[in-house]
Amino acid sequence: QVQLVESGGGLVQAGGSLRLSCAASGRTFSAYSMGWFRQAPGKDREFVGTINSGGNTNYADSVKGRFTISRDNAKNTAYLQMNSLKPEDTAVYYCAGKLPYRVRYDYWGQGTQVTVSS
């Protein structure tokens, strides 16, 4: 069982930056692929990006070049660095974890609100 806790959300002006953290419990964090998702009011949850156990990343086109996902296995933590934020990035951001052979993410955090003002 893995528990995920996000932090770092808040209010920022357009063009600003935020870094979200996702702290994981358990001793096998390094084996997990970690994903970031977001859900804006009235919209479906959407994929933001992911990092696998080897450190390889993949991003949605909407955030490519602005967002960076990283991980620190010694700290059991994944990060989402968000730069050049836009009002349309406003959403609740969730981290999620899964083992590599799983199709779906099995573990989800509670979410953290990111609001970007224009």
N, C-alpha and C positions, 0 to 999 in steps of 0.2 A: 504494500500500500504506500502510495506517495501523496503527500499533502503539499499543495502549492499556495504560496502567499505572495500576491503582487503588492508593490509599493512604488511610490514615486510620481503618481499622477498629480494633476493640479491644473491651475489656470495659467495660461501663457499667451502672450501676444503673437500674432502672426509673424512668422520669421524667426521665432524663438526656438529654443531647444528644451527637451526634457529627456531624462533617462529613467526608464522603468526597470524595476528589478523583480525577479521571480525567485523567491527562496523556496527550495525544495527540502522536504524531509527524506530520510532514508539514506542507505549507504550505496545505492546503485545509481545515483544521479548520472554519473558519467556514461552509463549505458543508454540513457534515454535520449530520444529526439525531442526537442522542445520547440513548441510552436507559439506564435503570437497571433491572436485574432482580435477583432474589434467589432463592436455593434453600436451603430448610431441609432438615435431615437427613430422608431418607425421603419427601420431597415433590418434586413437579415444580417446575421453575423457573417463577417467576411475574413478571409485569410489575409494576414499581414506578411508573415514570413516564418521561416523555420531554420533551425540549426540541428544537424545530426550529431551523433556521438563523435564523429571525426572532425567536427568543426566546420563542415561544409554548410553553406547557407543558400537559401532560396527566398526570393521576395516577390510580392505582388507588384505588378507594373506601377500601380499608383504610388508606391513608396520607394521604389528602386532609386538609388542614388541619394536618398534623403534619410532613410532609416538603416540602422546597422544592428544586427543581432550578434551577440557574443555570449560566451559562457565561461565561468570559472568553476571547474569541477572541484577544486579544493574548497571552495565556499558553497558548493551545492546551489549555485545561483546562475540564472540566465538573465541577460540584459537586453533591453531594446532601447537603443540610442536614437532619438528622433530629432532631426535637425530640419531647419526651414519649414517649420510647421505651418499648416494652412487651416483655415476655419473648417474645411471639409474633413480634417483629421479628427475633429471632435467626436468622441465615442467613449464607451467603456471598453477598456483593453483587458484582454484575458490572456494568461499564459496557459499552456497545456503541455502534457507530457505523454509519451508513449514509447514502448519498446520498438525497436526497428522493424520487427516482423509484423507488427500490428498495423492495420489499415487506419483505424480510427484512434483518436486521442482518448485515452482512458481516464486521464486525471486533469482536472481543471481547477484553476484558482477562482477566487471570488470576484475578481475584476477590480480595476481601478479607473476612476474617471479622469479623462483628459479633455480639457476644454480650451479651444484656441479662439481667442477673440480677434476680430478684424480691426 
